[in-house]
């Protein structure tokens, strides 16, 4: 994923109130899930990941199990 697309995704998540960060491997964006909100006990815990290494760009939430391509977001 190019830097412009990564910035677009992270800016869009932040615009909707979700903190997010690029993981150290540079291939995943981590955030709270826009569907379930992530952990009820710890709102800052990131359980929602966007796989950003190659198309199709996939996301998955490890709490609610929702997944798909970023076009679904």
Secondary structure, DSSP 8 states (H G I E B T S, - for coil): --HHHHHHHHHHHHHTT--EEE-TTSSEEEE--TTT-S-SS-TT---EEEE-SSSS-EEEETTT--EEEGGG-
